[in-house]
Amino acid sequence: MNMKAQKPLPQAQTQVQVDLSDADTMKCEDCGNSVFIPAYFIKRLSPIVSPTGKEALIPIQVYSCGNCGKVPEKLKQDVEG
């Protein structure tokens, strides 16, 4: 008989049902448009603090207005912090 400790059986994940009609649609602060497209902030990491010792460019995805291109302030604050 095998006396080794065994991994626990994985638990079934419960999916939460979310009614999106209860969610607010985000609108552009400048033009009121509600369609956004992916955009990126690029952060430059100095070789001094980079784990590889080389300069690194790190893309951070945000969303910009599909009409005027503005990135919502909330998203900018999260990136520029």
Backbone bond lengths (Angstrom), bond angles and torsions (degrees), N, CA, C in turn:
res aa  C-N    CA-C-N  psi(-1)  N-CA   C-N-CA  omega(-1)  CA-C   N-CA-C  phi
1 M - - - 1.454 - - 1.531 109.35 -
2 N 1.344 116.71 136.55 1.454 122.95 -178.27 1.524 109.89 -81.86
3 M 1.325 117.00 122.77 1.471 121.01 -177.56 1.531 112.18 -104.35
4 K 1.334 117.10 8.66 1.460 119.98 179.71 1.528 110.23 -69.67
5 A 1.316 114.84 146.11 1.472 119.51 176.01 1.520 108.53 -65.53
6 Q 1.295 116.41 139.04 1.450 120.25 -179.57 1.520 109.85 -112.97
7 K 1.325 114.33 152.77 1.454 120.35 178.53 1.523 109.44 -67.81
8 P 1.326 117.05 143.61 1.467 118.97 176.27 1.522 110.22 -66.70
9 L 1.301 116.34 150.38 1.456 120.93 177.34 1.529 109.45 -67.74
10 P 1.331 117.07 137.79 1.469 118.89 179.48 1.521 110.84 -63.94
11 Q 1.317 114.99 139.34 1.456 121.27 178.43 1.526 108.95 -84.30
12 A 1.296 116.39 143.04 1.461 120.67 176.55 1.528 108.50 -67.11
13 Q 1.325 115.85 132.74 1.461 119.39 179.73 1.523 109.48 -80.87
14 T 1.319 114.57 134.96 1.447 120.32 178.02 1.524 108.37 -88.96
15 Q 1.299 117.18 127.77 1.447 120.62 177.19 1.522 109.07 -89.56
16 V 1.302 114.84 129.68 1.460 120.98 179.52 1.521 108.03 -89.17
17 Q 1.281 116.22 129.67 1.468 121.24 177.44 1.529 108.41 -87.49
18 V 1.314 115.58 126.22 1.459 121.41 -179.17 1.524 108.29 -119.33
19 D 1.309 116.44 129.52 1.456 121.58 177.38 1.527 107.97 -91.37
20 L 1.334 116.85 104.82 1.463 120.49 -176.54 1.526 113.28 -68.29
21 S 1.318 117.61 -11.38 1.470 118.31 175.64 1.525 110.29 -69.16
22 D 1.338 117.03 -16.91 1.472 121.20 176.25 1.527 112.06 -85.45
23 A 1.333 117.46 -10.70 1.470 121.42 -177.59 1.525 110.24 -87.87
24 D 1.319 115.66 147.93 1.468 121.18 176.50 1.519 109.60 -82.66
25 T 1.327 116.97 141.09 1.456 121.61 174.25 1.520 107.95 -87.68
26 M 1.312 115.55 126.24 1.459 121.10 -179.12 1.526 109.11 -74.42
27 K 1.318 116.61 138.83 1.457 121.85 178.84 1.522 109.16 -125.18
28 C 1.318 115.24 150.76 1.464 120.95 178.45 1.526 109.70 -62.71
29 E 1.314 115.50 136.38 1.465 121.48 -178.98 1.531 111.44 -68.50
30 D 1.337 116.82 -25.80 1.464 120.19 -176.46 1.527 113.07 -93.04
31 C 1.355 117.00 -49.40 1.464 118.78 -171.28 1.526 114.06 -114.14
32 G 1.334 118.36 -6.69 1.455 121.26 177.06 1.531 114.73 81.57
33 N 1.330 117.83 2.42 1.457 121.98 178.39 1.530 109.84 -66.05
34 S 1.332 117.22 147.72 1.464 119.47 -179.26 1.530 112.75 -115.27
35 V 1.343 117.07 14.46 1.459 121.08 176.68 1.524 108.29 -108.95
36 F 1.335 115.61 127.22 1.459 121.54 -178.74 1.522 109.59 -121.21
37 I 1.326 115.58 151.08 1.462 121.04 178.81 1.526 109.00 -122.60
38 P 1.333 117.60 152.54 1.460 119.78 178.79 1.530 110.97 -64.36
39 A 1.308 115.40 140.46 1.460 122.97 176.04 1.529 106.51 -143.83
40 Y 1.317 116.91 168.99 1.461 120.15 -176.54 1.519 111.45 -134.17
41 F 1.325 115.65 140.23 1.448 122.71 162.64 1.522 104.55 -95.37
42 I 1.328 117.08 139.92 1.462 120.43 177.33 1.519 107.47 -111.20
43 K 1.327 115.77 120.86 1.467 121.55 177.34 1.525 108.17 -100.42
44 R 1.316 116.46 134.81 1.457 121.64 176.15 1.515 108.40 -99.22
45 L 1.319 115.51 124.18 1.455 120.86 179.41 1.522 108.23 -102.70
46 S 1.316 116.67 122.48 1.456 122.43 -178.38 1.527 111.01 -63.04
47 P 1.330 117.57 146.86 1.462 120.05 176.79 1.533 112.81 -60.05
48 I 1.315 116.17 -24.24 1.471 120.27 -179.23 1.524 111.39 -65.82
49 V 1.327 117.71 -36.36 1.467 120.65 -178.35 1.530 113.24 -106.48
50 S 1.325 116.39 -4.75 1.464 120.11 179.87 1.531 110.19 -72.02
51 P 1.331 117.98 137.97 1.468 120.03 179.94 1.532 113.22 -65.24
52 T 1.345 117.15 -21.95 1.457 120.32 179.48 1.520 112.56 -91.44
53 G 1.325 117.19 -10.81 1.457 121.00 -176.20 1.517 112.51 80.72
54 K 1.328 117.30 5.42 1.462 122.27 178.60 1.521 109.36 -120.02
55 E 1.328 115.18 153.43 1.464 118.94 176.34 1.525 109.05 -59.11
56 A 1.327 115.87 141.00 1.457 120.46 178.57 1.520 109.31 -128.69
57 L 1.311 115.97 141.74 1.458 122.06 173.23 1.515 106.86 -108.35
58 I 1.336 115.90 123.17 1.459 121.29 -173.54 1.525 109.30 -116.68
59 P 1.347 117.23 114.71 1.462 119.73 178.26 1.526 110.54 -81.55
60 I 1.325 116.08 135.73 1.462 121.86 176.74 1.524 107.09 -122.74
61 Q 1.332 115.25 116.29 1.460 119.35 -175.65 1.524 111.34 -77.30
62 V 1.316 114.82 134.44 1.468 123.43 172.94 1.522 106.11 -134.20
63 Y 1.300 117.13 -174.51 1.456 121.66 176.47 1.517 108.80 -124.80
64 S 1.328 115.46 137.96 1.460 120.55 177.06 1.522 108.78 -119.35
65 C 1.313 115.61 154.74 1.468 121.55 -179.42 1.522 109.80 -59.44
66 G 1.313 116.34 132.01 1.451 120.94 179.00 1.516 113.51 -71.65
67 N 1.337 116.83 -11.99 1.459 121.00 -179.01 1.527 111.17 -99.10
68 C 1.340 117.16 -55.29 1.470 120.03 -174.66 1.526 113.69 -108.07
69 G 1.329 118.07 -10.97 1.466 121.27 176.17 1.515 115.49 87.19
70 K 1.332 117.66 -2.42 1.471 119.65 -178.12 1.528 111.14 -69.05
71 V 1.340 115.52 137.75 1.458 121.85 172.93 1.526 106.97 -90.48
72 P 1.334 118.57 127.57 1.470 120.19 -179.84 1.528 111.85 -56.65
73 E 1.326 115.71 141.50 1.465 121.81 -178.23 1.528 112.18 -53.78
74 K 1.321 117.34 -39.86 1.463 121.13 -179.50 1.519 111.08 -58.34
75 L 1.326 116.65 -41.41 1.466 119.95 179.42 1.516 111.41 -70.95
76 K 1.338 117.02 -36.34 1.462 120.45 177.16 1.520 110.97 -64.02
77 Q 1.327 116.80 -41.15 1.463 120.68 -179.25 1.523 110.05 -63.53
78 D 1.326 117.70 -38.64 1.459 121.34 179.41 1.523 111.48 -63.05
79 V 1.335 116.55 -34.60 1.468 121.62 -177.70 1.526 111.03 -85.71
80 E 1.314 116.79 -45.38 1.457 120.80 -174.42 1.519 112.01 -83.91
81 G 1.319 116.38 -21.14 1.441 127.25 176.28 1.449 117.42 23.01
